[in-house]
């Protein structure tokens, strides 16, 4: 068994700015560890997993290399990064590196998108395939969304008895199905034959078009639109529906929601990562992750859903809720931080209040997903979580509300509903 994690590249993650300026999006910390580490942990748990490949078109990056070395040591499994020469799409990348994926005689391999958070029921997908399909069938991880939000995802129509996928539509314009694609797949080497057919077809179409720069485009292949749509109804594609948590991480606001989902899971999977109330320590409410190097005053109140990074300083009487505070940040006495991501090495002055508006799914609808909000609506900034880029300085006694502050800014007054460039 192998696993491939698709991490995209620098021109992706634009909705994640200004946080993706400092660190590749897959390395952004969610619930205290890099986003993609949750995927690696899940893959490393599967018996028989021989190798994990990260695939994308980031330039070899010091932070990425450091992360891979430490992850290999921690999980005792070979982890490599394969760099695409251009953005090849979700299918083009694995087709381009098919020899690497199949080397060593891989019988099956998982493909995971890096920008989703999930319990990753990989073992269950393997067992499901043994019960339902034959040795050459493929499995998509699916979950249930509500009718209106399903239109934003790939929709799957499946046979209720066999779970065979009969119809697949990516982001349909009208309602097709409540079962949506979670961006986690289990393939066998036979998938390359189907991707190869798309590649051949693309090439033939380009020959007919005779466009000058067409050589690159034949290799851009999207698993969802190009491959799954064709495979549906052929008896080779099945859907495994999960009841576990799942969410996309497209915008910075969705990172706080993903952090909450992972922190909830830690009570089962990593209880040692959750902070406890101790004598002389800060007040912990709900699930909170605190990096061992952070220094937190005993009168601070943290939680629920708070993640405090490396070397963070939290002063007396500080209140933090539903927020991610990244490494090296400093919250001075009596600051209040709600629904906010505080960037690396940022400083918030005494008695300041930094607050955003959560973009959580509807809590009364069990199938609601997080909406990837557009930044503007009707010419106005949509109220969302507040984001401070790296090295932002907020003065004492000001209020920053629903705003995005780009890196290296020193503010002098209060702001509301603004992007501060």
C-alpha positions in Angstrom: 0.0 0.0 0.0 1.1 3.6 -0.6 -0.5 7.0 -0.1 -0.3 10.1 -2.2 -1.2 13.5 -0.7 -1.9 16.3 -3.2 -0.7 19.5 -1.7 -1.2 21.9 -4.7 1.2 24.8 -5.1 1.9 28.5 -4.6 -0.7 30.0 -6.9 -3.3 28.0 -5.1 -4.3 28.9 -1.6 -5.1 32.5 -2.6 -8.2 32.4 -0.4 -5.8 31.5 2.4 -3.9 34.8 2.2 -2.3 36.5 4.1 -1.4 33.3 6.0 -0.1 31.5 2.9 2.5 34.2 2.3 4.6 32.9 5.2 4.3 29.2 4.9 3.0 26.7 2.3 -0.7 26.2 3.0 -0.3 22.4 3.8 2.1 23.3 6.6 -0.3 25.8 8.3 -0.8 24.6 11.8 -4.4 23.3 12.5 -5.0 22.1 16.1 -1.3 22.5 16.8 0.3 20.4 14.0 0.7 21.2 10.3 -2.5 20.6 8.3 -0.9 17.8 6.2 0.4 16.0 9.3 -3.1 14.8 10.1 -3.2 13.1 6.7 0.2 11.5 7.3 -0.8 10.2 10.8 -3.9 8.6 9.3 -1.9 7.0 6.5 0.9 5.8 8.8 -1.7 3.9 11.0 -2.8 1.7 8.1 -1.1 -1.7 8.3 1.0 -2.4 5.3 1.6 1.2 4.4 5.0 1.3 2.7 5.5 4.9 1.5 3.8 8.3 1.6 4.3 10.6 -1.3 3.5 14.3 -1.2 2.8 15.8 -4.7 2.6 19.4 -5.7 4.4 22.2 -7.5 5.9 24.1 -4.6 9.6 24.8 -5.2 11.7 22.7 -2.8 11.2 24.7 0.3 13.3 24.7 3.5 10.2 24.4 5.7 8.8 21.6 3.6 12.1 19.6 3.7 12.4 20.1 7.5 8.9 18.9 8.0 9.4 15.8 5.8 12.6 14.8 7.7 10.9 15.2 11.1 7.7 13.4 9.9 9.8 10.4 8.6 11.5 10.1 12.0 8.3 10.4 13.9 6.2 7.9 11.9 9.0 5.6 10.8 7.8 5.5 7.2 9.5 6.8 4.0 7.9 10.2 3.0 9.0 11.9 -0.2 8.0 15.0 -2.1 7.5 14.8 -5.8 7.5 18.2 -7.5 5.4 18.7 -10.6 6.8 21.0 -13.3 3.5 22.8 -13.6 0.0 22.5 -12.2 -1.2 19.2 -13.7 -4.6 18.9 -12.0 -5.6 16.2 -9.5 -5.2 13.4 -12.1 -2.4 14.8 -14.1 0.1 14.7 -11.2 -0.5 11.1 -10.3 -0.4 10.1 -13.9 2.9 12.0 -14.4 4.5 10.2 -11.4 2.8 6.8 -12.0 6.2 4.9 -12.1 7.1 6.4 -8.7 3.7 5.4 -7.2 3.9 1.8 -8.6 7.5 1.2 -7.8 8.0 -1.6 -5.4 4.8 -3.3 -6.7 2.1 -1.2 -5.0 -1.2 -3.2 -5.1 -3.3 -0.2 -4.1 -2.8 3.4 -3.1 -4.7 6.2 -1.4 -5.0 9.7 -2.9 -5.8 12.4 -0.4 -6.4 16.1 -1.0 -4.4 18.2 1.5 -7.0 20.8 2.0 -9.6 18.6 3.8 -9.9 17.7 7.4 -11.4 14.4 8.3 -11.1 11.3 10.5 -9.7 9.6 7.3 -11.3 6.2 7.7 -8.7 4.6 5.4 -8.8 1.1 7.0 -12.6 1.1 6.7 -12.3 2.0 3.0 -10.0 -1.0 2.4 -12.4 -3.4 4.2 -15.3 -1.9 2.3 -13.6 -2.5 -1.0 -13.0 -6.2 -0.1 -16.7 -6.6 0.7 -18.2 -4.7 -2.2 -16.0 -4.3 -5.3 -13.6 -6.7 -6.9 -9.8 -6.4 -6.7 -9.8 -3.8 -9.4 -12.5 -1.5 -8.2 -11.9 2.1 -6.9 -13.5 3.7 -3.8 -14.4 7.4 -3.2 -14.9 8.6 0.3 -18.3 10.3 0.5 -20.3 12.1 3.1 -23.8 13.7 3.3 -24.3 17.4 2.7 -27.6 19.4 2.8 -29.4 19.9 -0.5 -28.3 23.5 -1.1 -24.6 23.1 -0.2 -24.2 19.8 -2.2 -24.1 22.0 -5.3 -20.7 23.3 -4.3 -19.1 19.8 -4.3 -18.8 16.7 -6.5 -22.1 14.9 -6.2 -22.4 11.1 -6.3 -25.5 9.1 -7.2 -25.0 5.5 -5.9 -26.9 2.2 -5.9 -28.3 2.0 -2.4 -27.6 -1.8 -2.1 -24.2 -2.1 -3.6 -22.9 1.5 -3.2 -21.7 1.4 -6.8 -21.4 4.9 -8.2 -23.9 5.3 -11.1 -23.5 9.0 -11.8 -21.0 11.6 -10.9 -21.3 15.4 -11.4 -18.7 18.0 -10.2 -20.5 21.1 -8.8 -23.8 20.6 -10.6 -26.1 23.6 -11.3 -29.2 21.8 -10.0 -29.7 19.2 -7.2 -28.3 15.8 -8.1 -27.5 14.0 -4.8 -26.8 14.7 -1.1 -23.8 12.4 -1.2 -20.6 14.5 -1.9 -17.0 13.6 -2.7 -14.7 14.1 0.2 -11.5 14.2 -1.8 -10.1 10.9 -0.4 -9.8 7.9 -2.8 -8.6 4.3 -2.9 -7.2 3.3 -6.3 -5.5 0.3 -7.8 -2.9 0.5 -10.6 -5.8 0.0 -13.0 -6.7 3.7 -12.6 -3.8 4.7 -14.7 -5.4 3.0 -17.7 -8.4 5.3 -17.3 -6.4 8.4 -16.8 -4.2 7.4 -19.8 -7.4 7.3 -22.0 -8.2 10.8 -20.9 -4.6 11.9 -21.7 -4.8 10.3 -25.2 -8.2 12.0 -25.8 -6.8 15.3 -24.7 -3.8 14.9 -27.1 -6.1 14.0 -30.0 -8.2 17.1 -29.4 -5.1 19.2 -29.3 -3.9 17.9 -32.6 -7.3 18.8 -34.1 -7.0 22.3 -32.6 -3.4 22.7 -33.6 -2.8 25.2 -30.9 0.8 26.3 -30.5 1.2 25.9 -26.8 -1.0 22.8 -26.5 1.6 20.3 -25.3 1.1 21.3 -21.7 -2.6 21.2 -21.7 -3.0 17.5 -22.6 -1.3 16.6 -19.3 -3.7 18.7 -17.2 -6.2 16.0 -16.0 -8.8 16.4 -13.3 -9.8 13.2 -11.5 -13.3 14.5 -10.8 -14.5 15.9 -14.1 -12.4 13.8 -16.5 -12.1 10.4 -14.8 -14.9 9.8 -12.3 -17.6 11.1 -14.7 -16.6 8.5 -17.2 -16.1 5.7 -14.7 -19.6 6.2 -13.1 -22.0 3.4 -14.1 -19.2 1.1 -15.3 -19.2 -1.1 -12.2 -15.7 -0.1 -11.2 -16.3 2.9 -8.9 -17.9 2.6 -5.4 -18.6 5.1 -2.6 -17.8 4.5 1.0 -20.0 6.9 3.1 -18.6 8.1 6.4 -20.5 9.5 9.3 -17.3 10.9 10.8 -16.4 14.6 10.7 -15.3 16.2 7.4 -14.7 19.7 6.2 -12.8 21.6 3.5 -10.1 24.0 4.5 -10.3 26.6 1.7 -10.3 29.9 3.6 -8.5 31.0 6.8 -11.9 31.0 8.6 -12.4 27.3 7.8 -9.0 26.6 9.5 -10.5 27.6 12.9 -13.5 25.3 12.3 -11.1 22.4 11.2 -9.1 23.1 14.4 -12.2 22.6 16.4 -13.0 19.2 14.7 -9.5 17.9 15.3 -9.3 19.1 18.9 -12.6 17.2 19.5 -11.0 14.1 18.1 -7.9 14.5 20.2 -9.8 13.4 23.3 -9.8 9.9 21.7 -6.8 9.9 19.5 -4.2 12.2 21.2 -5.4 13.1 24.8 -1.8 14.2 25.5 -2.2 17.1 23.1 -5.1 18.6 25.1 -4.3 21.1 27.9 -5.7 20.3 31.4 -6.5 22.6 34.3 -3.7 22.5 36.8 -2.9 24.4 40.0 -1.0 27.6 39.1 -1.9 27.2 35.4 -4.3 29.1 33.2 -8.1 28.4 33.2 -8.8 25.9 30.4 -12.4 25.7 29.0 -13.2 23.0 26.5 -10.5 21.7 24.1 -7.3 23.7 24.0 -3.9 22.9 22.5 -0.8 24.6 24.1 2.7 24.2 22.7 5.1 23.2 25.5 7.3 26.2 24.9 4.4 28.8 25.3 4.4 30.9 28.4 0.9 31.6 29.8 -0.1 33.6 32.8 -2.1 31.7 35.4 -4.9 34.3 35.2 -5.5 33.8 31.5 -8.7 32.0 30.4 -8.4 29.9 27.2 -10.9 28.0 25.2 -13.0 26.4 23.9 -11.2 25.6 20.5 -7.9 27.4 21.0 -4.5 26.5 19.6 -1.5 28.2 21.0 1.8 27.8 19.0 5.5 27.7 19.8 7.0 30.4 22.0 3.7 32.4 22.4 3.5 34.7 25.4 0.0 35.2 27.0 -0.2 37.9 29.7 -2.4 38.3 32.8 -6.2 38.4 32.4 -6.1 37.5 28.7 -9.2 35.9 27.2 -8.8 33.7 24.1 -11.7 31.8 22.5 -12.2 30.1 19.1 -8.8 31.2 17.8 -5.4 30.1 16.5 -2.4 31.9 17.9 0.7 31.2 15.8 4.3 30.9 17.0 6.1 33.8 18.6 3.0 35.9 19.0 2.6 38.0 22.2 -0.8 38.9 23.8 -0.3 41.6 26.4 -2.2 41.8 29.7 -6.0 41.9 29.5 -6.4 41.5 25.8 -9.4 39.7 24.4 -9.0 37.6 21.3 -12.2 35.9 19.8 -12.6 34.1 16.4 -9.2 35.3 15.2 -6.0 33.9 13.7 -3.0 35.8 15.2 -0.1 35.6 12.8 3.5 34.7 13.6 5.4 37.2 15.8 2.4 39.5 16.1 1.9 41.6 19.2 -1.5 42.7 20.7 -1.2 45.6 23.2 -2.9 45.8 26.6 -6.7 45.9 26.9 -7.0 45.6 23.1 -9.9 43.6 21.7 -9.5 41.6 18.4 -12.6 39.9 17.3 -14.0 38.3 14.2 -17.3 36.7 13.1 -17.3 32.9 12.9 -18.4 31.4 9.6 -19.5 28.1 11.1 -22.0 25.7 9.5 -25.5 25.8 10.8 -25.4 24.0 14.2 -29.0 22.8 13.8 -28.4 21.0 10.6 -26.3 17.8 11.0 -25.4 17.8 7.3 -24.4 21.5 7.0 -20.9 22.2 5.7 -18.9 25.3 6.1 -19.6 27.8 3.3 -16.5 29.1 1.5 -17.5 32.7 1.7 -16.5 35.2 -0.9 -14.4 38.0 0.5 -16.9 40.7 -0.6 -20.7 40.8 -0.9 -22.5 43.8 -2.4 -19.3 45.7 -2.5 -18.7 45.2 1.3 -16.3 43.0 3.1 -18.2 39.9 4.4 -18.0 39.7 8.2 -15.6 36.8 8.9 -12.9 35.9 11.3 -10.2 38.4 11.9 -6.8 37.6 10.5 -3.5 39.2 11.5 -0.6 38.4 9.2 2.9 37.9 10.5 4.6 40.6 12.6 1.5 42.8 13.0 1.5 45.2 15.9 -1.8 46.2 17.5 -1.6 49.1 19.9 -3.1 49.1 23.5 -6.8 49.8 24.0 -8.0 49.5 20.4 -10.7 47.3 18.8 -10.1 45.4 15.6 -13.3 43.9 14.3 -13.9 41.5 11.3 -10.7 42.8 9.6 -7.8 41.3 7.7 -4.4 42.9 8.4 -1.5 42.1 6.0 1.9 41.2 7.3 4.3 43.8 8.9 1.7 46.4 9.7 1.9 48.7 12.8 -1.7 49.9 13.5 -2.3 53.1 15.3 -6.1 53.0 15.8 -9.3 50.8 15.8 -10.6 49.2 12.6 -13.8 47.5 11.6 -14.7 45.5 8.5 -11.5 46.5 6.7 -8.6 44.9 4.8 -5.6 46.8 6.0 -2.9 46.8 3.2 
